[in-house]
Amino acid sequence: MTELRPSPAIGHLLALVAGVLTTLTASPFELWWLGPIAAGLIYLGIHALTPGQAALKGWIYGVGLFGSGASWVYVSIHDYGYTGVPLALFLTTLFVCAMALFFAATLWLYRLLTGPRLAVLTFAGAWVLGEWLRTWLFTGFPWLLLGSAHVDSPLAPWAPIGGVYALSLITVLSGTLAIEFLRRRWWAAAPIAALWLAPLALPDQWTEPAGSPLRVALLQGNLPQLIKWTPEGRRIAANTYLEMTRDQPDDIDLIVWPEAALPMFEDEALPILERAQSNLAPGSALLTGILQREGRGLYYNSVIGIGDTEGEYRKAHLVPFGEYLPLERWLRGTIAFFDLPMPAMTRGPSDQPPIQAVGTTIGNAICYEIIYADLVANRARDAELILTVSNDTWFGESIGPLQHLQMARLRALENGRYVVRATSNGVTAIIDDQGRVIARAPQFETIALTGEAVPMQGLTPFTRTGSWPAWLLAALLVVPGLRLPRRGHATTRT
């Protein structure tokens, strides 16, 4: 049993299974221990494949992963994109197949440029470099990164040191080492034990309170997305959030409305915001997501404040097909999905200062931005608290909001900061500096979630450096196994 070498057909089937297993590591399933198994199944037999066969294996893995883990794309396109079932299925399939190409490219290059020498290391490094590529290419889609599942695992203490990509690297290394162990290479047990036991010796606290806890109220309006931008929807939104704000007790320091809580531009919402301010207790503040317009053709997805606040935030990382339309000249007017009644958003600056509210510096990440580890670390360096507002209504009743929450939890752990998360219909939550959810509102209810969030000071190693040390380590692991491409296919051993 020293050699484990499935046939290419069996290996491709296992790759599909591995993709589904990776989805099961994430919320709501949270079976994090399946991560090394999934990585091991992809590693198994990889050196018996040609580069083309390896690319196919990677693509099949990606189809399994995104077909099961990003199924919420169908809900967004069909339920809220005014698209019929056949076309919604086609567009979802197209999305899944396109995203799977990242894994195809990773494994193709891996087999083309490396051999079996030190494969246990080179494979893990190549995997993380593939995740890095997926994070920024074509605006990036770092959803379902392998390390994201470990906010609750024994590996969690690595997060404040190396972030999500370090967790991915350790997860894949654990998988490759486990395969070598099954080949009776008993030495593999030692590094596995070191990787998983080392967190017991790591600090469990990198930051400390910067002041007294804030009493916060996160308002979840639960407004129907399909009527939100109609005149009726605007009236309902204004009445809902004004009434909920008026009902908050006087001891609340900070009230938060979610992303685009009022379906109108800031200049149109001024009378409503003035009424809301009149209902605030002295010395308190309200932050809300809202759309802004400036000059001709400049529109921003923003967070602004009233009461004891100063500053604003404009979303810097926009969502393609959600906040702007790539190839608009060709796509606009082709199908209803590309004609949603929203103006194209403009990117905010990348170096915006934090908002000041009730004596606390608050870093912001609007909706999709919270999944970008380095963007959030950049916001956290100068902030005592992280605020993320979101409109997860687009996910419907899918697993998307739960995956989104899990990634927000990891950002809290990576940076040693409380994260307060206000959403339109869930999951609204308060997350502590260890990534634990300490208060959570039920989904699909109109409710105000109240609790305490502690401003924190000090920086974790990850907040100081971001992800580049993990990316550099991944690259260094690949280097010893590099070889020049040559004719023929080296298949000496798996």
C-alpha positions as CSV (number, residue, x, y, z in Angstrom):
1,M,0.0,0.0,0.0
2,T,3.0,2.3,-0.4
3,E,1.6,3.6,-3.6
4,L,-1.8,5.1,-4.0
5,R,-2.5,5.8,-7.7
6,P,-6.1,5.9,-8.8
7,S,-6.9,5.9,-12.5
8,P,-7.5,9.3,-14.1
9,A,-11.3,8.6,-14.3
10,I,-11.5,7.6,-10.6
11,G,-9.3,10.6,-9.8
12,H,-11.6,13.0,-11.6
13,L,-14.6,11.5,-9.7
14,L,-12.8,12.0,-6.4
15,A,-12.1,15.6,-7.5
16,L,-15.8,16.2,-7.8
17,V,-16.4,14.7,-4.4
18,A,-13.5,16.9,-3.0
19,G,-15.3,20.0,-4.3
20,V,-18.5,19.1,-2.4
21,L,-16.5,18.2,0.7
22,T,-14.9,21.7,0.6
23,T,-18.4,23.3,0.6
24,L,-19.2,21.2,3.7
25,T,-16.3,22.7,5.5
26,A,-18.0,26.1,5.3
27,S,-21.1,27.4,7.0
28,P,-23.8,26.2,7.7
29,F,-22.2,22.8,7.8
30,E,-18.8,23.8,9.4
31,L,-17.2,20.4,9.0
32,W,-13.7,22.0,8.9
33,W,-11.9,18.7,9.3
34,L,-13.0,17.7,5.7
35,G,-10.6,20.4,4.3
36,P,-7.4,18.3,4.5
37,I,-9.3,15.3,3.1
38,A,-10.5,17.4,0.1
39,A,-6.9,18.7,-0.5
40,G,-5.5,15.2,-0.2
41,L,-7.9,13.8,-2.8
42,I,-6.7,16.4,-5.3
43,Y,-3.1,15.7,-4.5
44,L,-3.6,12.0,-4.8
45,G,-2.2,10.7,-8.1
46,I,-1.6,14.2,-9.4
47,H,1.9,13.3,-10.7
48,A,0.6,10.5,-12.8
49,L,-1.4,13.0,-14.9
50,T,-0.4,15.0,-17.9
51,P,-0.8,18.8,-17.5
52,G,-4.0,18.6,-19.5
53,Q,-5.4,15.8,-17.3
54,A,-4.4,17.8,-14.2
55,A,-6.2,20.8,-15.5
56,L,-9.3,18.7,-16.1
57,K,-9.1,17.4,-12.5
58,G,-8.8,20.9,-11.2
59,W,-11.7,22.1,-13.3
60,I,-13.9,19.2,-12.1
61,Y,-13.0,20.1,-8.5
62,G,-14.0,23.7,-9.1
63,V,-17.3,22.6,-10.6
64,G,-18.0,20.5,-7.5
65,L,-17.0,23.4,-5.2
66,F,-18.8,26.3,-6.8
67,G,-21.7,24.2,-8.0
68,S,-22.5,23.2,-4.5
69,G,-21.1,26.2,-2.5
70,A,-22.1,29.1,-4.7
71,S,-25.5,27.9,-5.7
72,W,-26.9,31.1,-4.3
73,V,-25.9,32.7,-7.6
74,Y,-29.0,31.1,-9.1
75,V,-31.2,32.7,-6.5
76,S,-29.7,36.2,-7.2
77,I,-30.2,35.8,-10.9
78,H,-33.6,34.1,-11.0
79,D,-35.4,35.5,-7.9
80,Y,-34.1,39.1,-8.1
81,G,-32.7,39.4,-11.6
82,Y,-36.0,39.0,-13.4
83,T,-34.6,36.0,-15.3
84,G,-36.5,32.9,-16.2
85,V,-35.4,29.4,-15.0
86,P,-33.7,28.2,-18.2
87,L,-31.6,31.3,-18.6
88,A,-30.9,31.5,-14.9
89,L,-29.6,27.9,-14.9
90,F,-27.5,28.7,-18.0
91,L,-25.9,31.8,-16.4
92,T,-25.3,30.0,-13.1
93,T,-23.7,27.1,-14.9
94,L,-21.6,29.5,-16.9
95,F,-20.5,31.2,-13.7
96,V,-19.6,27.9,-12.0
97,C,-17.7,26.6,-15.1
98,A,-15.8,29.9,-15.4
99,M,-14.8,30.0,-11.8
100,A,-13.6,26.4,-12.0
101,L,-11.0,27.5,-14.5
102,F,-8.9,29.0,-11.7
103,F,-8.3,25.5,-10.3
104,A,-7.8,24.2,-13.8
105,A,-5.1,26.8,-14.4
106,T,-3.5,26.1,-11.1
107,L,-3.1,22.4,-11.6
108,W,-2.1,22.8,-15.2
109,L,0.8,25.1,-14.3
110,Y,1.7,22.9,-11.3
111,R,2.1,19.8,-13.5
112,L,3.8,21.7,-16.3
113,L,6.4,23.4,-14.1
114,T,7.0,21.0,-11.2
115,G,7.7,17.3,-10.7
116,P,7.3,14.9,-7.8
117,R,10.4,16.2,-6.0
118,L,9.2,17.7,-2.7
119,A,5.7,17.5,-3.9
120,V,4.2,17.5,-0.4
121,L,5.4,21.1,-0.2
122,T,5.1,22.3,-3.8
123,F,1.5,21.3,-4.1
124,A,0.5,23.2,-1.0
125,G,2.4,26.3,-2.2
126,A,0.8,26.1,-5.6
127,W,-2.7,25.8,-4.2
128,V,-2.3,29.0,-2.1
129,L,-0.8,30.8,-5.1
130,G,-4.0,29.8,-7.0
131,E,-6.1,31.3,-4.2
132,W,-4.1,34.4,-4.4
133,L,-4.7,34.6,-8.1
134,R,-8.5,34.1,-7.6
135,T,-8.4,37.0,-5.0
136,W,-7.5,39.7,-7.5
137,L,-7.8,38.6,-11.1
138,F,-10.9,40.0,-12.8
139,T,-11.7,42.0,-9.6
140,G,-11.4,38.8,-7.6
141,F,-13.7,36.2,-6.0
142,P,-12.1,35.0,-2.7
143,W,-15.2,33.0,-1.7
144,L,-14.8,29.6,-0.2
145,L,-11.1,29.8,0.3
146,L,-10.0,26.6,2.0
147,G,-8.8,28.4,5.1
148,S,-12.1,30.3,5.7
149,A,-13.6,27.2,7.5
150,H,-11.1,27.3,10.3
151,V,-12.4,30.1,12.4
152,D,-13.7,27.4,14.8
153,S,-11.0,24.7,14.3
154,P,-7.9,24.0,16.3
155,L,-6.0,25.9,13.6
156,A,-7.8,29.2,14.5
157,P,-4.9,30.7,16.5
158,W,-2.9,30.8,13.3
159,A,-5.4,33.4,11.8
160,P,-4.1,36.5,13.7
161,I,-0.6,35.5,12.6
162,G,-0.9,34.6,8.9
163,G,-4.6,35.2,8.0
164,V,-6.8,33.0,5.8
165,Y,-4.1,32.1,3.3
166,A,-1.8,30.7,6.0
167,L,-4.8,28.6,7.2
168,S,-5.2,27.4,3.6
169,L,-1.6,26.6,3.4
170,I,-1.7,24.6,6.6
171,T,-4.9,22.8,5.5
172,V,-3.4,21.7,2.2
173,L,-0.1,20.7,3.8
174,S,-2.1,18.6,6.2
175,G,-3.8,16.9,3.3
176,T,-0.6,16.2,1.3
177,L,1.2,14.9,4.4
178,A,-1.7,12.7,5.3
179,I,-1.5,11.0,1.8
180,E,2.2,10.5,2.3
181,F,1.5,8.9,5.7
182,L,-1.0,6.5,4.1
183,R,1.8,5.5,1.8
184,R,3.7,4.4,5.0
185,R,6.0,7.3,5.0
186,W,5.7,7.6,8.7
187,W,7.8,10.7,8.9
188,A,4.7,12.7,7.7
189,A,3.1,12.3,11.2
190,A,5.6,14.7,12.8
191,P,4.9,17.8,10.7
192,I,1.1,17.2,10.9
193,A,1.3,17.1,14.7
194,A,3.5,20.2,14.7
195,L,1.1,22.2,12.5
196,W,-2.0,21.2,14.6
197,L,-0.4,21.3,18.1
198,A,1.6,24.5,17.7
199,P,-1.5,26.7,18.2
200,L,-1.6,25.5,21.8
201,A,1.6,27.6,22.4
202,L,0.4,30.6,20.5
203,P,-1.0,33.7,22.2
204,D,-4.8,33.8,22.4
205,Q,-5.0,37.6,22.7
206,W,-3.1,40.1,20.5
207,T,-5.2,43.2,21.2
208,E,-6.8,44.8,24.2
209,P,-9.8,47.0,25.0
210,A,-9.3,50.7,24.0
211,G,-12.2,52.0,26.1
212,S,-15.6,51.1,27.5
213,P,-18.0,48.9,25.5
214,L,-20.4,50.6,23.2
215,R,-24.0,49.8,23.4
216,V,-25.1,49.2,19.8
217,A,-28.4,48.6,18.0
218,L,-28.3,47.0,14.6
219,L,-31.6,47.5,12.7
220,Q,-32.7,44.7,10.4
221,G,-35.6,46.1,8.3
222,N,-36.4,42.9,6.4
223,L,-37.8,44.8,3.4
224,P,-38.8,42.9,0.3
225,Q,-36.1,43.3,-2.3
226,L,-38.5,43.1,-5.3
227,I,-40.4,46.2,-4.2
228,K,-37.5,48.0,-2.5
229,W,-36.8,50.5,-5.3
230,T,-40.5,51.3,-6.0
231,P,-42.3,54.4,-4.5
232,E,-44.1,52.0,-2.1
233,G,-40.8,50.4,-1.1
234,R,-39.2,53.8,-0.3
235,R,-42.1,54.7,1.9
236,I,-42.0,51.4,3.8
237,A,-38.2,51.7,4.2
238,A,-38.4,55.2,5.6
239,N,-41.2,54.4,8.0
240,T,-39.6,51.1,9.2
241,Y,-36.2,52.5,10.0
242,L,-37.6,55.7,11.6
243,E,-39.9,53.8,13.8
244,M,-37.2,51.3,14.8
245,T,-34.8,54.1,15.6
246,R,-37.4,55.9,17.7
247,D,-38.0,52.7,19.7
248,Q,-34.4,52.3,20.8
249,P,-33.6,53.0,24.5
250,D,-31.6,56.0,25.6
251,D,-28.6,54.0,26.6
252,I,-27.8,53.0,23.0
253,D,-24.5,54.7,21.9
254,L,-24.6,53.7,18.2
255,I,-27.5,52.7,15.9
256,V,-26.7,51.1,12.5
257,W,-28.9,50.8,9.5
258,P,-27.8,48.3,6.8
259,E,-26.5,48.8,3.3
260,A,-28.7,51.1,1.2
261,A,-31.3,51.0,4.0
262,L,-33.1,53.9,2.3
263,P,-33.6,53.1,-1.4
264,M,-32.8,56.6,-2.5
265,F,-29.8,59.0,-2.8
266,E,-28.5,60.9,0.2
267,D,-29.8,64.2,-1.0
268,E,-33.3,62.7,-1.4
269,A,-33.1,61.2,2.1
270,L,-32.1,64.3,4.0
271,P,-35.6,65.0,5.5
272,I,-35.7,61.4,6.7
273,L,-32.3,61.5,8.2
274,E,-33.2,64.8,10.0
275,R,-36.2,63.1,11.5
276,A,-34.0,60.2,12.6
277,Q,-31.5,62.6,14.2
278,S,-34.2,64.2,16.2
279,N,-35.0,60.8,17.7
280,L,-31.4,60.1,18.8
281,A,-30.4,60.3,22.4
282,P,-27.9,63.1,23.3
283,G,-24.3,62.0,22.5
284,S,-25.3,59.0,20.4
285,A,-24.8,58.4,16.7
286,L,-26.4,56.7,13.8
287,L,-24.5,55.2,10.8
288,T,-26.3,54.0,7.7
289,G,-25.5,52.6,4.3
290,I,-26.7,54.9,1.6
291,L,-26.2,55.8,-2.1
292,Q,-24.6,59.1,-2.9
293,R,-24.3,61.0,-6.2
294,E,-21.9,63.7,-7.0
295,G,-21.6,65.7,-10.2
296,R,-22.6,64.0,-13.4
297,G,-22.4,60.3,-13.5
298,L,-20.6,59.7,-10.2
299,Y,-22.5,57.4,-7.8
300,Y,-21.2,55.8,-4.6
301,N,-22.2,53.0,-2.3
302,S,-21.5,54.7,1.0
303,V,-21.7,54.8,4.8
304,I,-22.6,58.1,6.4
305,G,-23.4,59.2,9.9
306,I,-25.6,61.6,11.9
307,G,-25.4,62.6,15.5
308,D,-22.0,62.3,17.2
309,T,-20.1,61.3,14.0
310,E,-17.5,62.6,11.6
311,G,-16.5,61.4,8.2
312,E,-17.9,59.0,5.6
313,Y,-16.9,55.9,3.7
314,R,-17.3,55.1,0.0
315,K,-17.1,51.5,-1.1
316,A,-13.8,50.8,-2.8
317,H,-14.2,47.3,-4.1
318,L,-17.3,47.0,-6.2
319,V,-19.2,43.9,-7.3
320,P,-19.3,43.2,-11.0
321,F,-22.8,42.7,-12.4
322,G,-24.1,44.0,-9.1
323,E,-22.7,47.5,-8.8
324,Y,-21.4,47.9,-12.3
325,L,-21.8,46.1,-15.5
326,P,-18.6,44.9,-17.3
327,L,-18.8,45.1,-21.1
328,E,-21.9,47.3,-20.6
329,R,-21.9,48.5,-24.2
330,W,-22.5,44.9,-25.4
331,L,-24.6,43.5,-22.4
332,R,-27.0,46.3,-21.6
333,G,-30.4,45.5,-23.1
334,T,-29.7,41.9,-24.0
335,I,-31.6,40.4,-21.0
336,A,-33.4,41.8,-18.0
337,F,-30.7,40.7,-15.6
338,F,-28.3,43.2,-17.2
339,D,-30.9,46.0,-16.9
340,L,-31.5,46.2,-13.2
341,P,-32.7,49.6,-12.0
342,M,-29.4,50.7,-10.4
343,P,-26.8,53.2,-11.6
344,A,-23.2,52.1,-12.1
345,M,-21.3,52.7,-8.9
346,T,-18.0,54.6,-8.7
347,R,-15.1,53.2,-6.7
348,G,-14.2,55.1,-3.5
349,P,-10.5,55.8,-2.7
350,S,-8.5,52.9,-1.2
351,D,-6.9,55.0,1.5
352,Q,-10.0,56.5,3.2
353,P,-9.7,57.4,6.9
354,P,-12.0,55.7,9.4
355,I,-15.3,57.2,10.5
356,Q,-15.3,58.7,14.0
357,A,-18.5,57.9,16.0
358,V,-19.1,58.4,19.7
359,G,-15.4,58.7,20.4
360,T,-14.5,55.5,18.5
361,T,-12.7,55.0,15.2
362,I,-14.6,52.7,12.9
363,G,-13.2,50.9,9.9
364,N,-15.7,50.1,7.2
365,A,-16.3,47.2,4.8
366,I,-19.5,47.3,2.8
367,C,-21.1,43.9,2.0
368,Y,-18.8,42.0,-0.4
369,E,-15.7,43.9,0.9
370,I,-15.6,41.9,4.1
371,I,-14.4,38.8,2.2
372,Y,-11.2,40.5,1.2
373,A,-8.8,39.9,4.1
374,D,-6.2,42.5,3.1
375,L,-8.8,45.2,2.5
376,V,-10.2,44.7,6.0
377,A,-6.7,44.5,7.6
378,N,-6.0,47.8,6.0
379,R,-9.1,49.3,7.5
380,A,-8.4,47.7,10.9
381,R,-4.9,49.3,11.3
382,D,-6.3,52.7,12.1
383,A,-9.6,51.6,13.6
384,E,-10.8,50.3,17.0
385,L,-14.0,48.6,15.6
386,I,-15.0,47.2,12.2
387,L,-18.4,47.9,10.8
388,T,-19.8,46.0,7.8
389,V,-23.3,46.8,6.4
390,S,-24.8,44.5,3.8
391,N,-27.9,43.7,1.8
392,D,-27.9,40.0,1.8
393,T,-31.4,39.9,0.5
394,W,-29.9,39.0,-2.8
395,F,-29.0,35.6,-1.4
396,G,-32.6,34.7,-0.6
397,E,-32.9,31.6,1.7
398,S,-29.7,30.1,0.4
399,I,-26.5,29.3,2.3
400,G,-24.9,32.5,1.0
401,P,-25.6,34.7,4.1
402,L,-24.2,32.0,6.4
403,Q,-21.0,31.8,4.4
404,H,-20.8,35.6,4.4
405,L,-21.1,35.7,8.2
406,Q,-18.4,33.0,8.6
407,M,-15.9,35.2,6.5
408,A,-16.8,38.2,8.6
409,R,-16.0,36.2,11.7
410,L,-12.6,35.3,10.4
411,R,-11.9,39.0,9.7
412,A,-12.6,39.7,13.3
413,L,-10.2,36.9,14.5
414,E,-7.5,37.9,12.0
415,N,-7.5,41.5,13.2
416,G,-8.4,41.2,16.9
417,R,-11.3,43.6,16.4
418,Y,-15.0,43.4,17.1
419,V,-17.1,43.3,13.9
420,V,-20.6,44.7,14.0
421,R,-22.7,43.5,11.0
422,A,-26.0,45.1,10.0
423,T,-27.9,43.4,7.2
424,S,-31.2,43.9,5.5
425,N,-32.7,40.6,6.4
426,G,-29.8,38.6,8.0
427,V,-27.4,37.5,9.2
428,T,-27.2,40.6,11.5
429,A,-24.6,39.9,14.3
430,I,-22.1,41.2,16.8
431,I,-18.8,39.3,16.6
432,D,-16.1,39.6,19.2
433,D,-12.3,39.9,18.7
434,Q,-11.9,36.1,18.8
435,G,-14.4,35.6,15.9
436,R,-17.2,34.4,18.2
437,V,-20.8,35.5,17.5
438,I,-21.9,37.0,20.8
439,A,-25.3,38.3,19.5
440,R,-27.3,37.3,16.4
441,A,-30.6,38.3,15.0
442,P,-32.9,35.7,13.4
443,Q,-33.0,35.9,9.6
444,F,-36.1,37.2,7.7
445,E,-37.5,39.2,10.7
446,T,-37.9,42.9,11.3
447,I,-35.8,43.3,14.5
448,A,-33.3,45.4,16.3
449,L,-30.3,43.5,17.6
450,T,-28.8,45.2,20.7
451,G,-25.6,44.3,22.5
452,E,-22.1,45.5,23.4
453,A,-19.1,46.0,21.1
454,V,-15.7,46.7,22.7
455,P,-13.3,49.1,20.9
456,M,-9.9,47.4,20.6
457,Q,-6.3,48.7,20.3
458,G,-3.1,47.0,19.3
459,L,-2.3,45.1,16.1
460,T,-2.1,41.4,15.3
461,P,0.8,40.3,13.2
462,F,-1.6,39.8,10.3
463,T,-3.0,43.3,10.6
464,R,0.5,44.7,10.5
465,T,1.6,42.7,7.4
466,G,-1.4,41.5,5.6
467,S,-1.2,38.4,3.5
468,W,2.1,38.9,1.7
469,P,4.1,36.7,4.2
470,A,1.8,33.7,3.5
471,W,1.9,34.3,-0.3
472,L,5.7,34.6,-0.1
473,L,6.0,31.4,1.9
474,A,3.7,29.7,-0.7
475,A,6.0,30.8,-3.5
476,L,9.1,29.7,-1.7
477,L,7.6,26.2,-1.2
478,V,7.0,25.9,-4.9
479,V,10.5,27.0,-6.0
480,P,12.5,23.8,-5.0
481,G,10.2,21.7,-7.2
482,L,10.4,23.9,-10.3
483,R,11.7,22.4,-13.5
484,L,11.8,23.5,-17.1
485,P,9.0,22.2,-19.3
486,R,10.1,19.3,-21.4
487,R,8.6,17.1,-24.1
488,G,6.7,14.1,-22.9
489,H,5.1,13.6,-19.5
490,A,7.0,12.6,-16.4
491,T,4.9,10.1,-14.6
492,T,7.6,8.2,-12.6
493,R,5.6,8.1,-9.4
494,T,2.6,9.7,-7.7
